[in-house]
Amino acid sequence: MGYEKTKEEIRDVVLSGYPLLHVITDDERPVIETFHWISNKYSRKYDVLTWNYSSGLVLETGEIKTEEVRNPLDLFKKIKGYPRNAIFVLHDFHIFFQNKEILLELKDTVLHIAVPVTNEFLWKRYSNVDHRIYKHIVITSPKQEVPLELNKLMHVIRFGLPGRKEIEEMIDVITKKTTEQRKMSKEEKERIINASLGLTETEIFNAYIKSMLKNKGKIDPKTVANEKRQIVEKEGVLEYYEPDVSISEIGGLKPLIDWIQKRKIAYNEEIRKKYGLNLPKGLLMTGIQGCGKSYTAKAIANFLEVPMLRLDIGALMNKWLGQSEENIRKAIQLAENIAPCVLFIDEIDKAIPDPTSSNTHEVSKRILSTLLTWLQEKKSPVFVVATANNIENLPPEFMRKGRFDEIFFVDLPKKQERKEIFAIHLKKKGYDPRKFDLDLLTEKTEGFSGSEIEALINEGIFQAAYDQKSLEMTYLLKEIEQTSPLSQTMGDRLKQIQEWAIQNKLRRANY
């Protein structure tokens, strides 16, 4: 990620004499800066001119000069007759590709300014052109459009987003006149850079200014990362969440939490390079329903200080019938664009059934193939957290090492974990856990899941409020007596799941 390779490719294409470039970009500013860099650094000097339909032609280098050349046909005459080496950057010119007269005139202009390799390649039609002058037409737009008429004349370049080097320079620029730069540690700058990855230059500068206004001159990584919400919501293929669950709010699951805490160091580029660490791919959590898999996913995103995106494969298939494969690719590309992030795929077993089953739709098989290939080959810092209640229904390819870093089995909470869950939820509701007999509550809730414990606390509070009293042990004990946990109503099924996890040697998330 970063501008360096893209800038070098544009430089090579321009200095090689390519007359027509199509640069795909969401931010035109760094593209213009690239052409300024080429003009200033190399011996072949260029005038850099920009054009848009609203304000015409502007000479960007030297003394700024604006000409009322809005009509594309008049613009082409200007380009043909321009007497100096020049790069003409035409913003959003793809909107004129449907006009055949303009399209064919553009093609003729490109052939007119093209410098032949030798006289043998010189067309008689353009024999009166001064081929000692190098001119280039650059079309910038947010999407790729290559008309058939220009297919062999146009060189397409996708301009990347700013990388770590460029973002660090932006941080230095915007904090230059504040005390923030002197106070900022390496670790703080690293977190800001991670939060900024996936945004354009313009979006980054806007996010920094907004953050500094809200945080008394400081750049807050979370405020910056939240700007990515706009990108996600505009696309409509993923849901954006601001994770507000602390990893300290997870009752139990210590082996899983320890595993996550170790992986965070890989998001520090200096440490990652020093020790040769790989970027974490993610994890798959399976196990008993209501034991905190989805809750843990939010805590992971919060702990890693990255946004969480939720991918609902079933909704994509239902919402865009006939476009399911394209939209899963679009969702994957969006996640990579705003990485680092957590991509949460909840209950993936329901969305992607076993492709060997005769009841499986062809679309599901193709979606599975796309997802598996990406999970295996992805290099971007997208940490995938997938959950499955019935993992035995997933195809064997999903279980293979390389798709995920680890597969954890989340079981019913053990005694100490239930005690932690009671303490966490009572405290969240404003009650002092020390005023309750947590040991007794723990003994009475053998076989309860975390969500069942939370539900009985909530119900106890409702009853206490109805009686206009404060929550007491008697309310909780009464709710425990009236609750039939899943381990009783579906005991045989849960036992099968637990035995399957043991047989397949899944790593345990519990104590």
C-alpha positions as MATLAB code, in Angstrom:
seq = 'MGYEKTKEEIRDVVLSGYPLLHVITDDERPVIETFHWISNKYSRKYDVLTWNYSSGLVLETGEIKTEEVRNPLDLFKKIKGYPRNAIFVLHDFHIFFQNKEILLELKDTVLHIAVPVTNEFLWKRYSNVDHRIYKHIVITSPKQEVPLELNKLMHVIRFGLPGRKEIEEMIDVITKKTTEQRKMSKEEKERIINASLGLTETEIFNAYIKSMLKNKGKIDPKTVANEKRQIVEKEGVLEYYEPDVSISEIGGLKPLIDWIQKRKIAYNEEIRKKYGLNLPKGLLMTGIQGCGKSYTAKAIANFLEVPMLRLDIGALMNKWLGQSEENIRKAIQLAENIAPCVLFIDEIDKAIPDPTSSNTHEVSKRILSTLLTWLQEKKSPVFVVATANNIENLPPEFMRKGRFDEIFFVDLPKKQERKEIFAIHLKKKGYDPRKFDLDLLTEKTEGFSGSEIEALINEGIFQAAYDQKSLEMTYLLKEIEQTSPLSQTMGDRLKQIQEWAIQNKLRRANY';
ca = [
       0.000    0.000    0.000;
       1.167    3.535   -0.711;
       1.937    5.920   -3.526;
       5.522    4.966   -4.288;
       4.946    2.138   -6.783;
       2.075    3.981   -8.448;
       4.145    7.151   -8.823;
       7.006    5.162  -10.318;
       4.666    3.485  -12.806;
       3.202    6.847  -13.871;
       6.731    8.258  -14.226;
       7.845    5.339  -16.419;
       4.743    5.583  -18.603;
       5.084    9.355  -19.086;
       8.837    9.313  -19.772;
       8.275    6.449  -22.231;
       5.985    8.717  -24.233;
       2.560    7.109  -23.691;
       0.089    9.707  -24.996;
      -3.049    8.602  -23.070;
      -3.369    7.539  -19.429;
      -6.475    6.644  -17.444;
      -5.847    7.047  -13.703;
      -8.466    5.514  -11.417;
      -8.591    7.513   -8.188;
     -10.965    8.838   -5.541;
      -8.618   11.711   -4.694;
      -7.176   13.847   -7.503;
      -4.784   15.854   -5.354;
      -1.951   13.263   -5.064;
      -2.277   12.530   -8.787;
      -1.604   16.178   -9.645;
       1.281   16.208   -7.161;
       2.772   13.203   -8.962;
       2.891   15.088  -12.251;
       4.459   18.097  -10.526;
       7.078   15.694   -9.124;
       7.811   14.292  -12.601;
       8.058   17.780  -14.103;
      10.454   19.059  -11.424;
      12.667   15.997  -11.012;
      13.528   14.952  -14.551;
      15.294   16.704  -17.403;
      12.242   16.708  -19.675;
      10.261   19.592  -18.178;
       6.487   19.720  -18.533;
       3.744   22.256  -18.111;
       1.011   20.661  -15.996;
      -2.502   21.733  -16.938;
      -5.799   20.573  -15.431;
      -9.261   20.716  -16.969;
     -12.796   20.165  -15.756;
     -16.122   20.967  -17.326;
     -17.044   23.549  -14.698;
     -14.086   25.946  -14.839;
     -12.153   25.070  -17.968;
      -8.370   24.835  -18.352;
      -5.875   25.883  -15.669;
      -2.078   26.055  -15.936;
      -0.988   24.518  -12.615;
       2.762   25.148  -12.942;
       4.293   28.599  -12.932;
       1.961   31.561  -13.098;
      -1.616   30.285  -12.766;
      -3.642   31.001  -15.854;
      -7.263   30.023  -16.436;
      -8.844   29.776  -19.865;
     -12.548   29.448  -20.564;
     -12.128   26.232  -22.507;
     -15.083   24.151  -21.364;
     -16.118   22.552  -24.626;
     -14.172   19.294  -25.120;
     -13.820   19.884  -28.859;
     -12.215   23.282  -28.197;
     -10.004   21.636  -25.591;
      -8.652   19.155  -28.147;
      -7.740   22.014  -30.488;
      -5.857   23.652  -27.616;
      -3.984   20.422  -26.861;
      -2.989   19.904  -30.501;
      -1.671   23.424  -30.826;
       0.073   23.690  -27.456;
       3.709   24.687  -28.142;
       5.492   23.119  -25.130;
       5.911   19.785  -23.390;
       2.718   19.381  -21.392;
       0.603   17.009  -19.330;
      -3.143   17.678  -19.607;
      -5.097   16.182  -16.686;
      -8.795   15.928  -17.558;
     -10.962   15.364  -14.491;
     -13.976   13.027  -14.865;
     -13.750   13.079  -18.650;
     -15.234    9.569  -18.810;
     -18.715   11.156  -18.724;
     -18.174   12.172  -22.367;
     -17.356    8.667  -23.613;
     -20.965    8.115  -24.697;
     -20.675   11.016  -27.141;
     -19.205    9.455  -30.292;
     -18.126   12.775  -31.830;
     -16.134   13.705  -28.702;
     -14.774   10.166  -28.362;
     -13.484   10.056  -31.941;
     -12.023   13.553  -31.631;
     -10.198   12.406  -28.476;
      -8.817    9.428  -30.379;
      -7.581   11.689  -33.177;
      -5.962   14.027  -30.620;
      -4.162   11.093  -28.991;
      -2.821    9.939  -32.364;
      -1.873   13.538  -33.145;
       0.295   13.977  -30.036;
       1.788   10.472  -30.062;
       5.529   10.590  -30.731;
       6.519    7.885  -33.260;
       9.466    5.649  -32.358;
      11.024    6.129  -35.817;
      10.020    7.827  -39.048;
       8.774    4.468  -40.326;
       5.935    4.758  -37.810;
       5.042    8.307  -38.877;
       1.547    8.707  -40.323;
       1.235   11.012  -43.295;
      -1.893   12.459  -41.664;
       0.272   13.799  -38.794;
       3.458   14.531  -40.751;
       3.226   18.277  -40.092;
       3.247   17.780  -36.291;
       6.345   18.798  -34.324;
       7.206   15.484  -32.657;
       9.955   17.056  -30.581;
       7.179   18.192  -28.248;
       5.927   15.613  -25.740;
       2.290   15.911  -24.726;
       0.177   13.562  -22.651;
      -3.525   13.347  -21.870;
      -4.443   11.971  -18.451;
      -8.065   11.139  -17.633;
      -8.847   10.843  -13.917;
     -12.064    9.295  -12.632;
     -13.293    7.219   -9.667;
     -14.154    4.251  -11.885;
     -12.564    2.498  -14.820;
     -14.085    3.032  -18.254;
     -12.194    2.085  -21.405;
     -14.135    2.601  -24.640;
     -13.461    0.078  -27.381;
     -12.144    2.842  -29.626;
      -9.388    3.679  -27.096;
      -8.663    0.168  -25.858;
      -5.234   -0.133  -27.511;
      -4.254    3.501  -26.952;
      -5.046    3.897  -23.255;
      -2.798    2.850  -20.353;
      -4.812    2.250  -17.161;
      -3.307    2.896  -13.725;
      -5.112    2.491  -10.404;
      -3.781    5.130   -8.012;
      -3.441    3.680   -4.530;
      -4.283    5.094   -1.146;
      -1.607    6.718    1.037;
       0.649    4.249    2.821;
       2.483    4.458    6.122;
       5.229    6.730    4.800;
       2.805    9.250    3.296;
       0.561    9.218    6.373;
       3.501    9.846    8.702;
       4.436   12.873    6.565;
       0.834   14.130    6.817;
       0.911   13.782   10.607;
       4.126   15.818   10.729;
       2.668   18.511    8.465;
      -0.562   18.969   10.409;
       1.093   18.899   13.848;
       4.060   21.063   12.867;
       2.779   24.204   14.565;
       1.358   22.495   17.635;
       2.820   20.928   20.757;
       1.243   17.620   19.705;
       4.260   16.665   17.587;
       6.650   17.008   20.532;
       4.413   14.964   22.828;
       3.599   12.176   20.387;
       5.366    8.889   21.087;
       6.220    6.256   18.489;
       3.393    4.059   19.761;
       0.860    6.899   19.483;
       1.948    7.730   15.965;
       1.734    4.050   15.023;
      -1.871    3.867   16.250;
      -2.788    7.011   14.299;
      -1.193    5.605   11.144;
      -3.113    2.321   11.532;
      -6.354    4.251   12.015;
      -5.649    6.351    8.892;
      -4.912    3.489    6.515;
      -7.702    3.084    3.972;
      -8.575    6.793    3.807;
      -7.675    9.186    1.005;
      -5.392   12.167    1.608;
      -8.341   14.534    1.767;
     -10.238   12.268    4.170;
      -7.168   11.947    6.400;
      -6.584   15.699    6.665;
     -10.285   16.297    7.381;
     -10.277   13.556   10.040;
      -7.175   15.012   11.732;
      -8.641   18.501   11.883;
     -11.944   17.163   13.245;
     -10.121   15.060   15.830;
      -7.930   17.958   16.971;
     -10.992   20.178   17.401;
     -12.743   17.523   19.488;
      -9.705   16.454   21.526;
      -7.973   19.739   22.427;
      -5.339   19.592   19.710;
      -4.708   15.851   19.859;
      -5.228   13.364   17.047;
      -7.306   10.505   18.436;
      -7.011    7.195   16.522;
     -10.628    6.204   17.223;
     -11.976    9.507   15.919;
      -9.917    9.052   12.749;
     -10.994    5.424   12.277;
     -14.647    6.402   12.630;
     -14.361    8.397    9.396;
     -14.342    5.019    7.641;
     -18.019    4.649    8.534;
     -18.908    6.955    5.642;
     -17.076    4.752    3.152;
     -18.845    1.615    4.373;
     -22.330    3.107    4.542;
     -22.101    4.510    1.007;
     -21.323    1.069   -0.431;
     -24.117   -0.733    1.419;
     -22.588   -4.226    1.347;
     -21.196   -4.221    4.903;
     -22.417   -2.943    8.276;
     -20.151   -0.662   10.286;
     -19.864   -0.966   14.074;
     -18.012    1.164   16.574;
     -16.892   -1.542   19.013;
     -17.642   -0.412   22.556;
     -17.025   -3.695   24.393;
     -13.820   -3.836   26.413;
     -11.878   -7.073   26.478;
     -12.043   -6.798   30.285;
     -15.825   -7.218   30.007;
     -15.450  -10.779   28.739;
     -16.213  -13.253   31.482;
     -13.715  -16.097   31.253;
     -12.344  -17.222   27.868;
      -8.849  -16.468   29.178;
      -6.993  -18.740   26.693;
      -8.728  -16.949   23.805;
      -8.035  -13.500   25.266;
      -4.368  -14.355   25.858;
      -4.105  -15.477   22.231;
      -5.601  -12.187   20.996;
      -3.343  -10.066   23.198;
      -0.254  -11.702   21.704;
      -1.458  -11.002   18.142;
      -1.812   -7.272   18.710;
       1.947   -6.740   18.595;
       1.898   -7.718   14.900;
       0.079   -4.433   14.163;
       3.201   -2.521   15.168;
       5.218   -2.412   11.953;
       8.563   -1.998   13.724;
       8.016   -5.090   15.904;
       6.579   -7.068   13.006;
       9.647   -6.447   10.858;
      12.089   -7.024   13.715;
      10.737  -10.489   14.535;
       9.441  -11.468   11.096;
       5.836  -11.733   12.283;
       2.988  -12.418    9.886;
      -0.109  -10.261    9.983;
      -2.828  -12.267   11.785;
      -5.472  -13.680    9.445;
      -8.141  -14.196   12.082;
      -9.955  -16.904   13.962;
     -13.035  -19.094   13.803;
     -15.095  -19.521   16.971;
     -17.510  -22.392   17.335;
     -19.356  -23.897   20.253;
     -22.455  -23.568   22.383;
     -24.995  -20.846   21.606;
     -25.117  -17.855   23.940;
     -21.575  -18.240   25.250;
     -20.234  -14.887   24.025;
     -18.876  -15.488   20.521;
     -20.424  -12.362   18.971;
     -19.691  -10.321   22.104;
     -16.059  -11.407   21.950;
     -15.812  -10.323   18.306;
     -16.702   -6.758   19.309;
     -14.160   -6.853   22.133;
     -11.448   -8.017   19.721;
     -12.088   -5.048   17.405;
     -12.037   -2.645   20.353;
      -8.816   -4.144   21.705;
      -7.088   -3.931   18.314;
      -8.359   -0.313   18.005;
      -9.854   -0.882   14.566;
     -13.399   -0.606   13.183;
     -15.568   -3.699   12.934;
     -17.392   -4.545    9.723;
     -20.151   -7.144    9.701;
     -20.626   -9.290    6.612;
     -24.073  -10.867    6.357;
     -23.703  -13.323    3.482;
     -27.341  -14.398    3.639;
     -28.554  -10.793    3.348;
     -26.292  -10.156    0.352;
     -27.728  -13.173   -1.428;
     -31.315  -12.181   -0.689;
     -30.924   -8.486   -1.421;
     -29.106   -8.730   -4.744;
     -30.421  -11.877   -6.361;
     -28.269  -12.667   -9.377;
     -25.389  -10.471   -8.183;
     -24.318  -12.428   -5.115;
     -20.800  -13.311   -6.292;
     -20.095   -9.749   -7.421;
     -21.257   -8.336   -4.104;
     -19.172  -10.711   -2.011;
     -16.139   -9.575   -4.037;
     -17.194   -5.963   -3.527;
     -17.478   -6.512    0.236;
     -14.035   -8.115    0.385;
     -12.495   -5.255   -1.609;
     -14.139   -2.684    0.658;
     -12.776   -4.410    3.785;
      -9.283   -4.410    2.271;
      -9.563   -0.753    1.294;
     -10.257    0.412    4.848;
      -7.994   -2.116    6.600;
      -6.787   -2.520    9.294;
     -10.190   -3.688   10.479;
     -12.046   -6.669   11.896;
     -14.385   -8.390    9.436;
     -17.070  -10.179   11.455;
     -18.906  -13.060    9.751;
     -21.558  -14.266   12.195;
     -23.051  -17.776   11.968;
     -21.163  -18.563    8.819;
     -22.441  -22.147    8.974;
     -25.957  -20.932    8.111;
     -24.809  -18.844    5.162;
     -22.478  -21.400    3.596;
     -23.703  -24.984    3.859;
     -21.660  -27.997    2.796;
     -21.110  -27.774   -1.007;
     -21.101  -31.584   -1.274;
     -24.782  -31.602   -0.320;
     -27.193  -32.016   -3.237;
     -29.387  -29.284   -1.721;
     -26.682  -26.625   -1.932;
     -27.319  -23.919   -4.530;
     -24.649  -23.202   -7.167;
     -24.467  -19.583   -6.005;
     -23.510  -20.768   -2.501;
     -20.731  -22.890   -3.958;
     -19.306  -19.965   -5.927;
     -19.504  -17.668   -2.890;
     -17.711  -20.301   -0.824;
     -14.988  -20.589   -3.459;
     -14.467  -16.801   -3.541;
     -14.322  -16.561    0.247;
     -11.976  -19.528    0.685;
      -9.554  -18.224   -1.938;
      -9.450  -14.812   -0.291;
      -8.979  -16.231    3.218;
      -6.058  -18.306    1.983;
      -4.305  -15.608   -0.050;
      -5.107  -12.297    1.675;
      -2.150  -10.106    2.612;
      -4.054   -7.083    3.913;
      -4.539   -6.437    7.667;
      -8.158   -7.626    7.695;
      -8.624   -9.694   10.858;
     -11.495  -12.086   10.144;
     -13.611  -13.238   13.077;
     -16.096  -15.922   12.034;
     -18.533  -17.736   14.293;
     -20.354  -21.023   13.755;
     -22.748  -22.866   16.055;
     -22.704  -26.038   13.939;
     -19.168  -26.210   12.653;
     -19.581  -29.824   11.584;
     -21.830  -28.507    8.790;
     -19.003  -26.469    7.310;
     -17.041  -27.941    4.386;
     -13.642  -29.482    5.231;
     -11.811  -26.765    3.243;
     -12.904  -24.225    5.832;
     -11.119  -26.085    8.597;
      -7.757  -26.259    6.883;
      -4.843  -24.355    8.403;
      -4.120  -21.200    6.462;
      -7.702  -19.984    6.210;
      -7.664  -18.958    9.894;
      -4.816  -18.740   12.372;
      -6.794  -20.725   14.924;
     -10.161  -22.405   15.566;
     -11.480  -22.026   19.124;
     -14.216  -24.028   20.793;
     -16.329  -21.913   23.175;
     -17.970  -24.147   25.772;
     -20.442  -23.453   28.561;
     -18.729  -21.253   31.189;
     -17.020  -23.060   34.032;
     -17.504  -22.132   37.696;
     -14.937  -19.303   37.855;
     -16.117  -17.955   34.497;
     -19.740  -17.826   35.658;
     -18.610  -15.906   38.716;
     -16.845  -13.363   36.489;
     -19.934  -13.082   34.250;
     -22.191  -12.347   37.232;
     -19.760   -9.696   38.500;
     -19.430   -8.029   35.074;
     -23.185   -7.784   34.383;
     -24.091   -6.665   37.897;
     -21.465   -3.945   37.710;
     -22.717   -2.832   34.273;
     -26.167   -2.393   35.780;
     -24.774   -0.240   38.582;
     -24.728   -2.826   41.373;
     -21.778   -3.691   43.606;
     -21.016   -7.405   42.993;
     -19.540   -7.649   46.514;
     -23.045   -7.273   47.947;
     -24.141  -10.526   46.344;
     -23.202  -14.098   47.176;
     -21.476  -14.820   43.883;
     -20.344  -18.262   45.035;
     -23.937  -19.338   45.670;
     -25.125  -17.880   42.363;
     -22.306  -19.698   40.605;
     -23.235  -23.034   42.215;
     -26.892  -22.630   41.282;
     -26.179  -21.842   37.602;
     -24.283  -24.981   36.576;
     -24.922  -25.461   32.837;
     -26.036  -21.847   32.221;
     -24.597  -19.906   29.299;
     -23.369  -16.324   29.563;
     -26.446  -14.941   27.783;
     -28.741  -16.906   30.128;
     -26.985  -15.402   33.155;
     -27.356  -11.916   31.685;
     -31.043  -12.572   30.973;
     -31.816  -13.723   34.516;
     -30.091  -10.643   35.979;
     -32.156   -8.380   33.716;
     -35.378  -10.181   34.641;
     -34.514   -9.956   38.339;
     -33.980   -6.195   37.998;
     -37.348   -5.807   36.254;
     -39.114   -7.644   39.057;
     -37.312   -5.605   41.714;
     -38.220   -2.378   39.934;
     -41.863   -3.519   39.703;
     -41.816   -4.118   43.469;
     -40.103   -0.724   43.903;
     -37.160   -2.388   45.618;
     -33.461   -2.705   44.997;
     -32.119   -5.878   43.441;
     -31.429   -8.565   46.038;
     -30.249  -12.171   46.062;
     -33.810  -13.463   46.426;
     -34.792  -12.044   43.017;
     -31.810  -13.688   41.308;
     -32.315  -17.042   43.014;
     -36.002  -17.031   42.036;
     -35.119  -16.372   38.392;
     -32.565  -19.181   38.462;
     -35.249  -21.583   39.711;
     -37.612  -20.535   36.924;
     -35.023  -20.815   34.129;
     -34.474  -23.941   32.049;
     -31.058  -23.496   30.440;
     -30.236  -24.761   26.988;
     -28.035  -27.429   28.539;
     -31.236  -29.045   29.891;
     -33.621  -28.521   26.978;
     -31.043  -29.550   24.373;
     -28.661  -31.596   26.506;
     -28.078  -34.403   24.003;
     -27.331  -31.979   21.188;
     -24.870  -29.966   23.284;
     -23.143  -33.155   24.362;
     -22.669  -34.131   20.694;
     -21.103  -30.740   19.950;
     -18.738  -31.034   22.923;
     -17.690  -34.563   21.918;
     -17.115  -33.451   18.324;
     -14.810  -30.651   19.542;
     -12.787  -33.146   21.610;
     -12.499  -35.628   18.732;
     -11.308  -32.913   16.338;
      -8.870  -31.458   18.904;
     -10.175  -27.893   18.702;
      -8.383  -25.363   20.847;
     -10.451  -24.541   23.921;
     -11.389  -20.922   24.622;
     -12.371  -21.597   28.236;
     -10.250  -22.284   31.303;
];
